[in-house]
Amino acid sequence: QFSKIQALIQKGIDEGATLIAGGTGRPDGLEKGYFVKPTVFADVNNEMAIAREEIFGPVLSIIPFDTEEEAVKIANDTVYGLTNYVQTTDAAKANRMARRLRSGMVEMNGTSRGAGAPFGGYKQSGNGREGGSWGLEDFLEVKAVSGWGDE
């Protein structure tokens, strides 16, 4: 995983994203182990690998947009769909976007999901859910019965 994240950070640099913080290599004072510098890129577009791949590391890509419609289009233009994050002071806009974003989870204005909320994604980020009553369903056997008669 360490090598994969390092390669994606380097690819972001090579593809022309602006490195704001972090970068390749280990953080100062953590020369041993698989630690990765928290990395932030700006001027990213949806054609870059750092925007198209699930990195599973401390790498943030900032993609500029002008309209709510464009933001939703950018966010949904992926084969993945684990989590979206919405930051706005307009509650109606946040709610509209949450309905339109194609992901298993949407966190708005820094609010994390509750402990009993379902965890899981859409598309290639997976089907099914863990957590809450949705997670318990994996351990149940479901039976459909047709033509139940009076006794």
C-alpha positions as CSV (number, residue, x, y, z in Angstrom):
1,Q,0.0,0.0,0.0
2,F,2.8,2.4,0.8
3,S,4.4,1.9,-2.6
4,K,1.0,2.4,-4.3
5,I,0.3,5.7,-2.5
6,Q,3.9,7.0,-3.2
7,A,3.4,6.1,-6.9
8,L,0.1,7.9,-7.0
9,I,1.5,11.0,-5.3
10,Q,4.3,11.1,-7.9
11,K,1.8,10.6,-10.7
12,G,-0.2,13.6,-9.4
13,I,3.0,15.7,-9.6
14,D,3.8,14.3,-13.1
15,E,0.3,15.0,-14.4
16,G,0.5,18.6,-13.4
17,A,-1.4,18.9,-10.2
18,T,-0.2,21.7,-7.9
19,L,1.4,20.2,-4.8
20,I,0.2,22.3,-1.8
21,A,1.5,20.2,1.1
22,G,3.2,16.8,1.6
23,G,4.6,14.9,-1.3
24,T,6.5,11.7,-1.7
25,G,8.6,10.1,1.0
26,R,8.1,9.6,4.7
27,P,7.2,12.4,7.2
28,D,10.2,13.9,9.1
29,G,11.0,11.8,12.2
30,L,9.2,8.7,10.8
31,E,11.9,7.2,8.6
32,K,10.9,3.6,9.4
33,G,7.5,2.0,8.7
34,Y,4.9,2.7,6.2
35,F,4.0,6.3,7.1
36,V,2.9,8.7,4.3
37,K,3.1,12.5,4.3
38,P,-0.4,14.0,4.4
39,T,-0.6,15.4,0.9
40,V,-2.8,18.0,-0.7
41,F,-3.1,18.8,-4.4
42,A,-4.8,21.7,-6.0
43,D,-5.7,22.3,-9.7
44,V,-6.7,18.7,-10.1
45,N,-9.0,17.6,-12.9
46,N,-11.1,14.4,-13.2
47,E,-8.7,13.0,-15.8
48,M,-5.8,12.7,-13.4
49,A,-5.1,9.4,-11.6
50,I,-5.2,11.1,-8.2
51,A,-8.9,11.9,-8.9
52,R,-9.8,8.7,-10.6
53,E,-8.4,6.1,-8.2
54,E,-9.2,5.2,-4.6
55,I,-6.0,6.0,-2.9
56,F,-6.7,4.9,0.7
57,G,-4.1,7.1,2.1
58,P,-3.7,10.7,3.3
59,V,-4.0,12.4,-0.1
60,L,-6.6,15.1,-0.9
61,S,-7.3,16.3,-4.4
62,I,-9.0,19.7,-4.8
63,I,-11.0,19.9,-8.0
64,P,-12.3,23.4,-8.9
65,F,-15.9,23.9,-10.0
66,D,-18.2,26.8,-10.8
67,T,-21.7,25.5,-10.2
68,E,-23.5,23.0,-8.0
69,E,-24.4,21.0,-11.2
70,E,-20.8,20.8,-12.2
71,A,-19.7,19.7,-8.7
72,V,-22.3,16.8,-8.8
73,K,-21.1,15.8,-12.3
74,I,-17.5,15.8,-11.2
75,A,-18.2,13.8,-8.0
76,N,-20.4,11.2,-9.9
77,D,-17.9,10.8,-12.8
78,T,-16.1,7.8,-11.3
79,V,-16.5,4.0,-11.1
80,Y,-16.3,4.3,-7.3
81,G,-18.8,5.6,-4.8
82,L,-17.8,5.2,-1.1
83,T,-18.2,8.6,0.4
84,N,-18.8,12.2,-0.7
85,Y,-18.2,15.3,1.5
86,V,-20.2,18.5,1.1
87,Q,-19.2,21.8,2.7
88,T,-21.6,24.7,2.4
89,T,-23.5,27.2,4.6
90,D,-26.6,26.6,2.5
91,A,-28.5,23.7,4.1
92,A,-30.9,23.4,1.2
93,K,-28.0,23.0,-1.2
94,A,-26.3,20.4,1.0
95,N,-29.6,18.4,1.1
96,R,-30.0,18.7,-2.7
97,M,-26.5,17.5,-3.3
98,A,-26.7,14.6,-0.9
99,R,-29.7,13.3,-2.8
100,R,-27.9,13.5,-6.2
101,L,-24.5,12.2,-5.2
102,R,-24.0,8.6,-6.1
103,S,-22.2,7.2,-3.1
104,G,-23.1,5.0,-0.1
105,M,-22.4,7.8,2.4
106,V,-22.5,11.6,2.3
107,E,-21.0,13.6,5.2
108,M,-22.1,17.3,5.3
109,N,-20.2,20.2,6.9
110,G,-17.8,18.0,8.8
111,T,-20.5,15.9,10.5
112,S,-19.5,12.2,10.7
113,R,-22.1,9.4,10.4
114,G,-23.4,8.0,13.7
115,A,-22.1,4.7,15.1
116,G,-25.2,2.9,14.0
117,A,-25.3,4.3,10.5
118,P,-24.7,1.9,7.6
119,F,-21.2,1.8,6.1
120,G,-20.7,0.9,2.4
121,G,-20.5,2.2,-1.1
122,Y,-22.0,2.2,-4.6
123,K,-20.6,1.0,-7.9
124,Q,-17.1,-0.5,-7.5
125,S,-16.9,0.6,-3.9
126,G,-19.2,-2.3,-3.1
127,N,-22.7,-3.5,-2.4
128,G,-24.2,-4.3,0.9
129,R,-23.7,-2.5,4.2
130,E,-22.0,-3.0,7.5
131,G,-23.3,-1.4,10.7
132,G,-26.7,-0.9,12.2
133,S,-29.6,-3.1,11.3
134,W,-28.4,-3.2,7.7
135,G,-25.2,-5.1,8.8
136,L,-27.2,-7.6,10.7
137,E,-29.1,-8.6,7.6
138,D,-26.0,-10.5,6.3
139,F,-26.5,-12.9,9.2
140,L,-30.2,-13.6,8.5
141,E,-31.8,-16.1,6.2
142,V,-34.7,-14.7,4.3
143,K,-37.6,-16.9,3.1
144,A,-40.4,-16.0,0.7
145,V,-43.6,-18.1,1.1
146,S,-46.4,-17.9,-1.5
147,G,-49.9,-19.2,-1.1
148,W,-50.0,-19.3,2.7
149,G,-53.2,-21.2,3.6
150,D,-55.7,-20.8,6.5
151,E,-55.3,-23.4,9.2
